């Protein structure tokens, strides 16, 4: 059967090619701050209170196919990601495999991505703003200890497996009882990885509570229906207890008929494609304060809710690591080749004791966002932001708080530039950069095209790269221009 480790690599590769990830739009990626400034349908999942005010004189905004992804790796250099991983993979000799195993030991890899299929908003300063979006989201994290990394690249050539044999035309490696068979909880201690993939249907509303020349207060909420397509988690609590679960769509082609897998109470879902294996609901709440028309303070709590996984749900149990039937990877393309790794042991839930259960309800990766932005004039705006994970350790959770500050500059009517510094999250310090063009911008219609990267300095450095892009080319604003009464209203 496939190990959870190999499953992660396979899942990320498939999802990467299917354009399923990233958590921010091209407008906010470069600037690095969003909680107090991002507007219209793009504020869903960030701060729905921002629907209460308009970013321009248009009442409606429409976006199609806004996409972004990000991959951070402590194990691979920028050249290895660009050339050996997604270019022409090298073939590693035995020394190369050992070097790769050493590089992946205690090395973090973190990937996020999102594809927004459609987003729409209507905003009126009297009745408030309403928005709707459909988005696919994906988050993946892995941290392997020395054994996990070594078994990945060396397979049965690892010294742990002290004998080999031929079975059914292939070679397998064994760990003899005389040598001592280690338990998963000991062998993979320190390894930590999780993955979450789902489609969300999001409906939000925000409006002003108080608004005058000196002060504005906005509140917002958005509700979302979630269709879960994949979930995997593996980690150990401080007391040594293993936590291992999975629920995977048939599109991931996992063979649940192997020896050592017990169906138990599982509700099997077969077939092809990314079918729904769990459903759930969530909501976000937010508020924004506006002071003297230029200073905005945004606060939000997002991803409150849960997904109930009901199909192909399995729970991993502790077991002995004693057999493997793979020689290990011979290149760095772990996302493509990982699906070939098979073993009768390995990190839960894909070890010798995989037990089917009826369902499993897990909370969403709840988090707090806070931000401040200041508009100096029509040309320059600057802001700071923070992202703090809350609640339980669940798939999709960031490993640590993230902090950022940045600026947006409008040097001309047809272009906007953004640059920022982002740190935390256990993925280093990055310098995002973005550029947005306005091929059409007048009183009736606006058309935006943008591209951004979450780390501009990756171009100039090899170690700990963050390879990422966010882009959109079908983002429109329209609706007749209205004479603004924005600062003429009395206190409510």
N, C-alpha and C positions, 0 to 999 in steps of 0.2 A: 504494500500500500504506500501511498505517497506521504512523506512527512509533512507536518505543518510548515516547516521551514521551506521546503520546495514549493508548497502550495502558495506561500506568500510571494515568492519570486515569480511564479507562473501568473498569479492574479495580477500583480503589478504590471507585468509585461502586456497582458491582454488588455487591461484597462488603459494603460498608457496609449496603446495604439487605437483604442476605441474613443479616445478623447473624453474621458469621464471625470476630470478633476479640477481643482483650484478653488479657493474660497473667496477670491476677491476679483473685482472687475478691473479692466485696464485703467479706468479713471482713477481708482484708489491705489492700485498697486505701486505706481511710481511715487505718488505723494507720501505713502506710508501712514497717512492718517485718514480716517473715514467716519468715525463715530459721530462727530459733530458736523460733518460737511457733506458726506455722500447723500444723494437725493433721489427722488422719484423711485421707480421700481428697483433700482440698485440698492436702496436702503433696506430692503427686505433681508432679514438675517443679520443685519448690522445694527440699525437703529430705526425702527418704524416711525418714531416721532418726527423724523425729518420729512415725512410725507406732508406735514402740516404747512410747509412753506415751499415756494417755487424757486428753482435755481435760475430761471429765466422767465420771459414773458409768455411762454407757451403753456397751454393747459394740459397737453397730452405728450407722453413719451412712449416710444416703442423701440424695443431692441430684439434682435434675432441672433442666435448663434454666437454669443459672447463666451469665449473659451480661455482658460488658463491652466497651466500646470507648473509644478515646481518639484525638483528633485535635489535634495541635499545629501551629500555622501562624505563621510570621513574616511571611507575605505578606498575610494577611487579618485584619481586626479581628474582634472578637467579634460585632458587629452584622452585618458582612458574611457571616460564617458562618451566623448564625441567620436573617437575613432574605434576603440576596441569594443565598446559596448553597443553602439548603434551604427558604426561604420563597417569595417571589415575586421571581425574578431580575430585576435591572435590565437595561436595554439600553444598552450602552456605545456612545457616539459615538467618533469617531476619537481625540479627546483622552483620553477615558476608557480606550480600549485602550492608548494610550501610557502612561498612568498605571499601568494594571494590569501592563504589561510591566515597568515600573520597579519596582513593588512585588514582583514575583516574582523579580527578578534577585538571585541569591545569597541567596535566602530559603529557609529549610529548612521542609519539611512532613514530619511524621512521624505515622504512624498504626499502632495496634495494636488487635487485637480477639481475643476468643475466645468460643466458645460451648461449654460443657460440656453434652452431651446427658444423660449419666448418670454418677454417681460413687457408689461404695459402698465401705465399709470395715468390717472386723471387727477388733477390737483386744482383746487379752488380755495382761495384764502378764506372764504366764508364757510363753506361746508366741509372743508378739509380735503385730504387726499386719499385715494384708494388705489391699490396696486395689486397686480397678480403676476406670478411667474411660475415657470416650470423649469426645474434645474436638476441635473445629475451631479452627485457629489461623491468624492472618494478621498479617503485618508489612509495612509499606510505608514507604519513605523516598525523598524527592526533593530535589535541590538543583540548580537550573538556573542556568547562566551567562546573560549578557546576551543572547546570540544565541538560546539556547533559549527564554527567556521572551518575547523579541520575536517570534520566528516563531510562537509559540503564539497570541498575541493579534492580531498584525498580519498574519500569513500573507503573501500575495503583495503586500501593501501595505508591507511592510518595505522600506526603501531598498536592502537587499542584492539584492533581485530587481529588476533594472533594466529589465525589459520584461514585457509581458503579452500573452496571445493567447487566442482562444476555441477550445476543442477539445471536440468531442462535446457541444456545448450548454453548456459551462461555461468559466469563466475560469481560466487558469493563469498562474503567474508564472515567469520564467526569470532565471537569472544568466548573462550572456553570457561566453563565453570571453575576449573582449577585456577584460572587467572583472576577470577572474581568478576562477576557481572554487576555492573553499576546500575543504580536506579536512575530513572529520568530526572527525578528531583535533585539528585546529586550531580549527574553528568552535565545537565544543562543549566545548572544554577547560575543565575545572573542574566540569562537570556530573557528578553522581554520584547514581545512584538504583538501588534494588533492591526486589524484592518476593518474598515467600514465602508460600505457602498450602498447608496440608496437614491431613489428619485423622490423629489419633494414637489408638492403642489402648494404654493404659498399665496395667501390672501392677507393683505394688510391694510390698516387704516390709521391715519394720524391727523391731528388737527390742533389748532391753537386753543389754549385755555385763557391766556391773557396776552394782549398785544397792544403796545403803545410805542411812542417814540423812544422810550428809554429801556423798555423791558418786554421780553416775549417769553412765553412758556408754552411748550408743545408736549403732547403726550401721544403715544402710538402703541399699537399692538398688531401682531400678525400671527395668523393661525396656519398650520401646515399639516397636510396629510402626507405620510411617508410610505413608500413602497420599498422595503428592504430587499436587496439583491445578494448581499454577501456580508457575513460577519465572521471574524475569527479573532480570538484573543488567547494569549498564553503569557502568564507571569506567575511569580511566586510571592505569596504574602511573607511578611517578616517572620512569621512562625513556621515557614517552610511549606505551607499548604499550596498545592498546585491549583491554579485556575486555568482551565482549558476548555474552550467551547468553540463550536463552529455551526454555521447555518449557511449553506451555499447553494446557489442556483444551479440547475443542471448544466448551464453553459460552462461551468468550470471543470466538467468531465472527471469528477472524482469517483473512483470505483469503491462503492460501499459493500461489495460482495467479498472482499478479501478476508482471509483468516484473521481472527482477532478482533473483528468488528461485530458487535452484537447489536442488532436492530432495536431490541427492547421495545419501547413504546413509540418509536419514531414514526412520523407521518411522512412517508417518502414522496418526493416529487421528481418525476423522471421527464425525459424529453430533451429538448435542445434550447439553447438561447438563455438569455438573462431573465428568467422568470422570477416572479415575486415569491420570496420564501418567508416574508414577515411584513407586517403592517403596523403602523403606529401614528400617533399624533404628537404634535409639539406646538409650542408658541414662544414668541419673543415679546418682551415689553421694553419700552424705552421712553426717555424724556430728554428734551433739549431746551436749554435756556439761552436766550439771546439778550445781550446787554449792549446798550448804546449802538445797536444796529450792526456792529462789527465783530463783537466777541461772542462766540457760541461755545457752550459747554454741553456735551452729550454723554448720557449714561444709559446703558442697556444691559439686560440679562437675556441671553439667547439660548436656544436649544433646551428649553424646559419641556420635558416629556419623555417618551419612551417608545421603543419598538418591541412588539411581541413577535418573536421568531417561532414559527409554527411548522415549518417544513425542513426536512433534512437537518434536524437539530441533534447534535451529538455532544457528549461530554467526555473529556479525556480523563483517564485515571493513571496513576503512577504505575510504572512497569520497568522491566529490565531492558537494557540496551545490549543486545547480544548478536544481532545479525544485520547485514546490509548487502544489497546486490548491485551496487553501483561503484564504478571506479572513480567517481567524483568528476567535477567539471574540469574541462581543459581550456576554458577561456573565461573572460570576465562577464560574459552575457548571462548573468544569473537569472534574468527575467525570462529568457527564452529557453535555456537549457535546464533550468530548475525543474521543469515538469518531467524530466527524464529520471530524476532521482527517485528510486523506490527502496523501501526498507520495511522490515518487520519490527522496527522499533523506531524511536525518535520522539521528539517533543510532543506532548499531548496537544490536540486531541487525536493525532494520527500515530498512535503507537500500538502496542499489542492489545490494549484494552480501550476500545472506543465504544461507548455505550449510547444507544439512541434514546432520546427522551422526547416527551410529547411536545413541549414548548419551553421557551425561556424568554422572560421579559427583562430587557436591559434598558437602563436610562440612556438618554442622549448625552453627548459630551457637552454638558451645560457650561457656560462661561460668562464672565463679566467683561464688558467693554466700556472704557471711559476715554474721553478725548476732549481737547480744547483746540479751537482754531480761531485765528484772528485775520480779518481782511483789512490790510493796510490801505489799499486803494483798488482800482479796477485792474491793476497789473499784478499785484503780489498778495498772496495769502500764505500763511504758515500755520502749522499745527503740531500737536503731539497726541499720541494714542497709546493705550495699553490694553492688552488682552490677557485675562487671568482665568485659567481653568478652575472650575468649581465642581463640587460633588464627587462622585465615585470615580474610580479608575475604570473606564469603559472604552471600548473601541472608538477611535476617532479623537480621543483626548490628546491635547498638546501636553508635552511632558513638563513644561515650565512656563511661567509668564513671558509675554513678549512685549517689548517697549519700542517705540519709534517716534521720530520727529522728522518733519520735512516741510517742503514748500512747493507751491504751484505758482508758475509765472506765466503771464500772458503777454509776450513781447509784441504780438500782432493780433489782429482780429481773427485770423485764420489758423492760429496755432496756440497750443498750450504746452508748456514743459513742466515736468515735475521731477523732484529728486528728494531722497530721504535717507535716513540711517535707521536700520532695524536691528535689534539685538534681543537675545533671549531665546526661549523655546528649546534650548539645547541644540540649536543649529547655527551657532556662531553669530557674527556681525555681518550684515549685508548692507549694500548701498543700492536700493532700487532706483530705477530711472524710467520715465515714461514720456511719451509724446503723443499728443492728440491733434489731429488736423480737422479743419472744418471746411470741406469742399463747398458747402452751402450754408450760409448763415445770414438770415435776414429776419424781418419782423414776423413773417408767416411760417417759415420753415428753417430747421437746422439739421444738418447731416454731419455726424461725427465718425471719424475713423481713428483708431488708436492702437498702439502697441506699447508694451511695457515689459521690463525684466525685474525680477526680485533681487538681482544682484549684479550690478554693472561691473564690479571689480573682479568677478569671476573670469572676465575676459583677460585679465592681467595676472592672474595667479593660478597655480596648479592645485594646491592642496585645499581640502575642505570646500569644494566648489558647490554653488547653488545654481543649477542649470534650470532656467524657468523662462516662460513667456506668458503674457496675457494679451489678448487682442480682441478687437471687435471692429467690424466694418459696416454693420447694418444697425446703427443707432440713430434714431430720428426724434426730433421734437417738432410739434406742429400745433395748430390751434391759433385762432386770431389773437392778435396782440390786444391786451386790455390796458386801459389807463390805470396805472397802479395807485391804489389807495393804501398801500402797505403800512405807511407810518402816519396815517391820518385818522386811525380808529381810536376810539376811546377805550378806557379800561373796561373789561367785562367782569 
